[in-house]
Amino acid sequence: MVIQEFSTTNSSASKILPMAAISATGPVAAIQGSVADFYSGKTVFITGGTGFMGKVLLEKLLRSCPGVLNIYLLIRPKRGQNAQERLQELLCSPLFDPLRKERPNDLSKVLPIEGDITQPELAISPTDRLLLSRTVNVVFHSAATVKFDEKLKLSVTINMLGTQRLVELCKRMSNLEALVHVSTAYCNCDRMEVKEVIYPPPIGPDQVVSVVEALDEDLVDSLTPKLIGNRPNTYTFTKALAECWLKDNKGDLPLVIVRPSIVLSSKDGPLKGWVDNWNGPTGIIAAAGKGFFRTMLCQKTKKADLVPVDTVINLMIVSAWRIAGAKTKEIPIYNCVTGQRKPITWNDFIGICFKYLRRHPLKEIMWYPDGSVTASKAVNTVNRCFLHWIPAYIMDSLVWLSGGKPIMIKVQNKLSKAADCLEYFTTQQWEFDDENVRALSQTLGEADKNEFCFDVVTIDWEKYLENYILGIRRFIFKEDASSIPKARKQISKLFMVYRVLQMVGVMITWHFLALRYAPLRRLWSNALRLLLRLATMLPFM
């Protein structure tokens, strides 16, 4: 959402794929029991539990693994709230409403661990470290900075050093059965074909950490383009570094790596279409729905590798179950992607989103939801000027003159930055191998395949994207479904104005062309005479 090549085979890679293939038909799955049974009586520790994916993971564990004993969340005090207060705020999310109604006591299984992924020892107190080391059975590490334009120093601190500190803690956990590290399919975006193996980055992780720790932030910022090479941002770069470091330093930890592509809203229950952030395409689609984002650089025929968040979470939960039963020293890697078995192009994704933005319009939209997608940077720049910046300056000027607070230029600045970050992913295409994911699915019984479904073939893009738009409407903009009829009346009026202005624009363009070319002048004059004749005839029809 890099040119340098490396060998696609190494000692780990050569063993991972055969291991997955054997486990699909071997006896381990039959002995292992169901996924929910595995989590019965287990204690889970989650980093990144307050984030988008972390919330879905927490809800799914509570709902589908009712026997889970306790779930500890690493929570950093923030905005004057301590860890306990932030946990209570998290559990008030609509995502937990069904669970709160059906099994409210299960929410008491969730306990906060005050800490900070950016600090030594994760800033966890000695008492809590001892508690975790004695009780935790499964760890999910999803804490990360997902900002594409994050400064390298902070990105290394969170994505790299945070992972190292977590591993140190995990090595002291006497009952640990599984450690799931969440990476990204795009950590190897320097390759057009990405296997489920760990590729060495051009610079070793320890070297990068040494540079970042030794130099001040301004100097690191100036060196960042050279350090990340042809990768588009610090996020993908530091995720690749973390994988490489894990491969060399995991020791005997039962580690598995899950690599999702571009994560969108939930596909299934308890809330279809649930989304709570503006990351990735969601912010762009939301702005397009409001009518003030109308052009983007994109190769329409390229595949958009999008994946529902609950698909990723189900894979994470099952991968922990699998590594606990497999007892392998290798690192199973799972590319959680849709491009191989359920592809959708950017053109189809954008078209379906616009379709449902018009069918289920947002309230108080500024303009009719429409736009142009182009592969030309020059055309996109011109479109931005006329469709984004000029209207923003006009609107802010009018607001300022009326005594209000102008915001549209600031909004367009943020949208432009978000669009620039996405352009790398909307103008290229990758082939992500997912053989390990397919093999893992074959180890499940039918009940687990239904309850923890991560088979992307089951995605119906039309229905899924309709729920995605409804989710943006409900969970991002907090708009009730009862407001849709009124919003449809508004969008109908805007559509008429939009079409009239389009016709006026075409007529003005033809007029100026006709002034220069005699044949067009005659055509223009004939067209005007015809329109006048029709206008005089209308009252008598």
N, C-alpha and C positions, 0 to 999 in steps of 0.2 A: 503499500500500500514503500563492475570491476573487471578489468581485462585480464589480469594475471591468472595463469592457469596452474593447477596443481594436479597431481595424480589422484584419480578417483578410488584408488585401492590402497589400503594399509592393513596392518594386522587386525585392527578392530573391524574394519569394513568387510573384510573377507569372511568374518565369522557371523556378523549380525544377520545378514539375509538368510543364510542356511539355518541359523537358530530359529528365526521367525517361521520359516517354512516347516521345519520339523515340529515346532510346538503346535502348529495348526492341526496336526493329525496325531500327535503323540499322546501318551497316556496322562500327562501332567494335568491337562484341563479337566479330565474326568475325575481325578483324585481331588482337585483343588476345591471343588464346591462352588456355590454361587458367589457373585460379587458382593451382594448384601451380607451373606454369611461371613465372608472374609472380614468385613468391617465391624461385625458384631463384637462388642467388648473392647474395640480398639480406641486408642487415643490419637487424634490427628492434630498436627501443627501446620498452620497456613500463614505464609507471608503474602502480603498483597491482598489480604482478605477484605479490605475496604474498597478495593477497586472494582471495576466492572466485572471482570472474570471471577474475581475472588468472591463476590456476592453470589454469583450463580453457582459456583462450586460449593459454597457453604449451604445454600438452600437445597441443592441436589443431594448432598450427603445427608442432611437432616431428613429430607422427604423420602429418599429411596433406600437409605441405609439406616432404618430406625433403631437398629441395635448398636449404633456407634456410641461409645461411652462418653467421650468429651472431645470438643474441638477448641483448640487454643488458637487465637488470632493475634499475630504481632501487630500492635497498634501504636502509632506515634501520637503523643499529645499534640493538639493542633488548635489554633484559634481560641485559646483559652479553655479548651475542653480536655479533660484527662481521658485515658484509654477507656474507662468504664462508660463515660458519657458518650464518647464517639461510638462505642459498641451499641448502646441503646438507640442512638440515632440511626445507625445502620439497620438494626432490626425493625425499625419503623418503616422501612422501605416497602412500597406496595408489593415487591417481590415476595415478601414473607407473609402477606395477608392470608393466603389459603392455609399455610401451615399454622398461623396464629389462631385461625378458626377451628381447624381440625385437631391439632396436637400442640396446644400452646406450651405444655410443659417441656417439650423438646427444645424450645429456645433456651432453656436454662442450661443446656449442655454446652452452650457457646460461652467461652471465658476469655477475657482479654489478657494479653501479656504485653505490658508496656515496654516499648523498645523503639529502635530506630535503625533501619537498614544501613544508614550511612555512617554509623558510629562503630567504634571497636566493640567487640563482643555483642554487637547489635543493640548496645545500651540496655541489655536485659540484666536485671538485678541478679546477684549470686543465688538468691533463694529461688527465683524463677528458673534460672539455668539448671539448678539441681533438680527442680520439679520436672522440667522437660527431659533432661537426660535420663531420668528414671522411668518416665511414663509413656513417652511418645513412641508410637509404632509406625506412623506414616507421616511424611512431610511433603507438602506441596509448596514449591517455591515459585510464586508468580509475581513477587514484588519486582518492579522495574520502572524506569522512566520510559514512557512510550512517546515522548515528544521527539519528533524527528529532528527538530532544530535545536535540541538541547546542547549546551556547551559540553565539550569533550570531558573536561575535568569532572563535572557532576555526573555525566553519563558513565564514566569509568567508576566513580565512587559507588554508584547505585548498582549498575548492571554487572560490574566486575568484582569490586571489593566486597559488595554486599553478598554476592554469591560465595566468595571465598570464606567470609565470616560465618555464613550459614553452614557451609561444609564442615568447618571446624567444630561448630556446635553439634552437628549430626554425628560426627565421629565419636562424640562422648555419649551418644544415646545408646544405651545397652540393649534396648529392645526394638531397635529400628528394623523394619522389614521392607520399606520402600521409600525412596526419595524421588519425587517427580519434579524435574526442572522445566519450566516453561520458557522456550526460546521463540524463534520466529522462522518461518520458511524462508524469509528474505535475508537471513543472516549470511546466506551464500549467493546473494544476488549478483555477484561478479561472474557467476556461471549461468548459462542459459538452461542447462540440464542439471538438476539437483537430486542426488541420490540420498538415501537415508543413512548417511555416513557423516563423520566429522571431517571437514576439510581444514587444513592448517592455514591460518591467515598469513599475509606477507610479513607481518611483524609479530613477534611473540608477545603473549599477554604480559609476561613479567617485564619486558622491555617497555611496553606502553605504560604500565603502572609506574615504573621508575621515572620515566620522562614526566608524567603528569604530576607525580609527587614532588619532583625536584624543581620544577619551574613554576613561576607565578602564572596566574590565569590568563593574563593578556598574551604572554609568550606562547602558552599552550594553544590559545585561540588562533594565533598566527600560524602555528605549525599544523593545525587540525587538517586542512586540505591535503597536505602531504602525507600525514599519518593514515588517514582513512582511504587514500588512494582513489579508486574509481567507485567506491561505494557512495551512495547518495547522501548518507547522514551518519551521525554518531551512533544512532540507535542500532542499525544493522551491524555496524562495525564492532561495537562493544558486545553485542550478543554473540557474534562469531568468536571474539576473544574469550568470552565466558565458557563457551562449549569446548574450545581448545584447552583451556585451563582445567576444566572438569575431567577431560580425558586423561590428562597427565597426573592429576592430583586426587582423584576420587578414592583411591585406595580400595578397600573392600566394601565400600558403600553400595547398596542395591539401587543403583541410579538408573533412571530412564529419562529421556529427553523428548518432549512433545513440542513440535514446531507448527503452530497454526499459521495460516496465511492472513488475509485481511478479515478481521472478526467483526461481524455485524450482530444484529439483535437475535433473540432466541427464536427457535423454530417451533418448539413444542411447549408443554406446560411447565410451570403452572400459569404463566402469563405469556401468551404468544406475542411476539413482537417487542418484548421488553428490552429497553435500552436506556441507559442513564447518562450517556456522555456524548460529546460532540466530535469525538475522535474519528479519523479516517474520512470515509465518504459521507458519514452521517451529518456532519456540520454543513457540508456542501449541499446535500439533498435538502436539509432543513431550510437553508437560505434560499434555495431554488423554489421551495414551496411557498415561501413568503414573497417571492417575486423580485428579489433584489440580487440574485446571482443568475447570470444568463449566458455565460460563455466559459468554455474550458478547453484546454489543450488535451487531446486524447486521440489515440488510434482506435477508432470505433470497432474494428474487426478483431482486435486483440482480446484474449481471454481475460476476464476479470476474476481472479481467484479469490472468491469471497466465501466465508464459512460462518454458519450460525454459531453463536457463543455456546449454546448448550451441546452442540456436536463436539466442540473442543473439550468441554468439561466432562462429558461422558467418556471420551477417550482417555483423559487424564485419570479418572477414577478407575477405569478398567486397566490401564497400564500399570497402576500401582498394584492392583490385584495380581496381575500377570507376573511382574518382576518378583513379587513376594513368593510366588509358587515356582518360578523357574529356577531361582537360585543360580543365576549365571553371573560370571564376572565381567562379561561384556556389557556394553551400553546400548540397549535397544533404543532406536531413534524412530520417531513416528512423524511423518509429514502429514499434518492434518489439513488437507487441501481438497478442492473440488475440480480443479482443471483437468484432471485425468478422466474422471468417471461421470462428472456432472457439470460440464463446462457451460459458461454463459459469457457472452461478449459484453464489452462495455456499452455497445450500442443497445443491446437488449436490456441490460440493467438500467440504463438511463431512460430508455423508452418506457419500460414498465413502471419505473418510479414516477415519471411525469403523468402517466395514465392514471395512477391512483392518487397522486397529488391533486389532480383535477376532480376525481370521483369523490375523494374524501378531503376536501380542501381545508386548509388552516383558517382560523379566524383572522380578521383584520389584515389580510394580505395587501401588499403595496401594489402589486401588479400581477397580471395573468401569468401563471407558472408556465414558462416556455424557455427555450434557449437554443444555442447552437454549440455543437461540438466539432472542433476542427483539428486536423493534424498539422496545420500551418501555424508556426509561431507568430508570423507577421499578421496573419488574419486574426489570431487570438488577441494580439496586442491592440489592434484597431478596435475589435469588438469590446475589449475591456474599457477602452477609452470612452466609447459612445454608449455602451450598455451599463457600465458600472460607475466610472468616475464622474462623467458629466452629470448624470442624474443625481449622484451623491452630493456633488458640490451645489447643485441647484436646490436640492431638498434642504441641505444644511444651511444654505443662505436664507431660505424662506423661514426656517425654524429660528435662526438667529435674529432675523428682522422682527419676528413675532415675539421675541423675548424668551424663547425656549432654549434648550441645551442641544446643540448639534451633535449627532452621534454617527451619521451614516458614513462619513469619511473614515472614522475609526473602525466601523464594522467592515468596510471594504478593505481596509488595510489587513485586518485579521483574515478575511476570506481569501485575499490574494496570497497571503503567506501560506495558508492551508492548501490552496490550489497548487502553489509552486511545489510544496512538499509531495503532493500526490502525483504530479506530472511524470515523475520517474516511473511510477507503477502503472500509469494509464497509457503510456506510450511504448511499453515493452511487454514481452511475454516470456514466461518461464515454463519449463516442463518439470514439474515436481513428481518424483517417483513416490508411490505410496504402497509398495508391496508389503511392508511390515504392518501397515494399518489393516490391509485386507487379510493378512494372515492372522492377526490378532482377533479380528472379528470371527474367524472360523473356530476359535477356541471357546466361544461362548455358547451356552445353551440358548434355546429359543426364548425363554423368559428373560434372560439377561440381554439378549439382542433387542428385545422390545423396550425394556426398562432403561438400558444404557446405550441407546442407539447412536452410533457414530458412522453409520453407513451413509455416505453423502448421496448415494443413488436415490434415497428416499425423499430428497428435496424436490418439491414442486415449486419452481422459481416464481411462477405467477402468484400462487397463494402466499408463498413466503414473503415476497416483496410487498404484497398488499398489507400483510400483517406488520411488516417493517414500517411502512408509511403510517399505518394506524398507531403503531408503537411510538413513532416520533411525535405524532399528534398528541397522544395520551400522556406519555412519560417525559418527553422533553418539554413540550409546550403546555402541559397540564390542561389540555382541552377535552372536555367531556364529549362523548358521542352525540349527545342531544343537541350540540351546537352545529352539527354537520348540515342540516337542512338550511339554516340561515346562511351558513358559509357558501353553500351552493348557489343561493340567490345572488350573493355578492360576486362570486366568480363568473356567473352568467353575464352580469352587467359589464364586468371587466373584459370578458371575452368580446363582447360587441364593440367596446371602445378600442380594444386591441386590433380587431379586424378593420375597423374604420381607419385607424391611424396607418395600418399597413397599406390600405388602398390609397390613402392620401400620399404616403411616401412613394408608392409606385407611380402615381400620377405626376408628382413633382419631378421624379427622376426622368420620366418620359418627356415631360415638358422641356426640361433643360437639354435633353438629347435632341429633341425635335428642333430646337432653335439652331442646332449646329448642322443637322443633316436633312436635306430636302425630302428624301423618301419618308423619313420618320415624321417630318412636318405634315406631309399629306395624310399619313396614317393617323397621326394625332388629331388632325382637323376632322377627318371622317369619323373617328371614334367620338369626338365631342359632339358632332352633329347628331350622331345616333343616340347618344345619351340624352341630348336636349329633346329629340323627337319622342323618345320613350317617356321622358318626364312630362311632356305636354299631353301624352296619351293616357297616362295613369288615371286621372280623374274620371275618364269616360269608360274605363274598362269595367 
